[in-house]
Amino acid sequence: MSNVIKFERPPEPKAPKPKRTLSPALRKGLIWAGVVLAFGAAWGYFTLFGG
């Protein structure tokens, strides 16, 4: 064991991965699908259970 301190450069941080983004058309399609699904679920609920 030695009393000499080694000064080493710290490792460089890894570059963050770019976030995956959806294309605007796909995003709009998913929003419309969610809206239609919500209305379908509400219609099914009130049809089956009479609300």
CORHURA-V417629 format. One record per residue. N is the residue number from 1. RES is the residue in three letters. PSI is psi as a letter, one per 20 degrees, with the letter a starting at -180 (none if undefined). NEAR is the number of other ideal C-beta (glycine too) atoms within 10 Angstrom. Layout:
BEGIN
n=N res=RES psi=PSI near=NEAR
n=N res=RES psi=PSI near=NEAR
END
This chain:
BEGIN
n=1 res=MET psi=p near=3
n=2 res=SER psi=q near=5
n=3 res=ASN psi=j near=4
n=4 res=VAL psi=p near=6
n=5 res=ILE psi=p near=6
n=6 res=LYS psi=p near=5
n=7 res=PHE psi=o near=5
n=8 res=GLU psi=q near=6
n=9 res=ARG psi=p near=5
n=10 res=PRO psi=q near=5
n=11 res=PRO psi=q near=6
n=12 res=GLU psi=p near=6
n=13 res=PRO psi=q near=6
n=14 res=LYS psi=q near=6
n=15 res=ALA psi=p near=6
n=16 res=PRO psi=q near=6
n=17 res=LYS psi=p near=6
n=18 res=PRO psi=q near=6
n=19 res=LYS psi=q near=5
n=20 res=ARG psi=p near=5
n=21 res=THR psi=q near=8
n=22 res=LEU psi=q near=10
n=23 res=SER psi=q near=8
n=24 res=PRO psi=h near=8
n=25 res=ALA psi=g near=8
n=26 res=LEU psi=h near=10
n=27 res=ARG psi=g near=11
n=28 res=LYS psi=h near=11
n=29 res=GLY psi=g near=12
n=30 res=LEU psi=h near=11
n=31 res=ILE psi=g near=10
n=32 res=TRP psi=h near=10
n=33 res=ALA psi=h near=10
n=34 res=GLY psi=h near=10
n=35 res=VAL psi=g near=10
n=36 res=VAL psi=g near=10
n=37 res=LEU psi=h near=10
n=38 res=ALA psi=g near=10
n=39 res=PHE psi=h near=10
n=40 res=GLY psi=g near=10
n=41 res=ALA psi=g near=10
n=42 res=ALA psi=g near=11
n=43 res=TRP psi=g near=10
n=44 res=GLY psi=g near=10
n=45 res=TYR psi=g near=11
n=46 res=PHE psi=h near=10
n=47 res=THR psi=g near=9
n=48 res=LEU psi=g near=8
n=49 res=PHE psi=i near=7
n=50 res=GLY psi=j near=6
n=51 res=GLY psi=none near=7
END
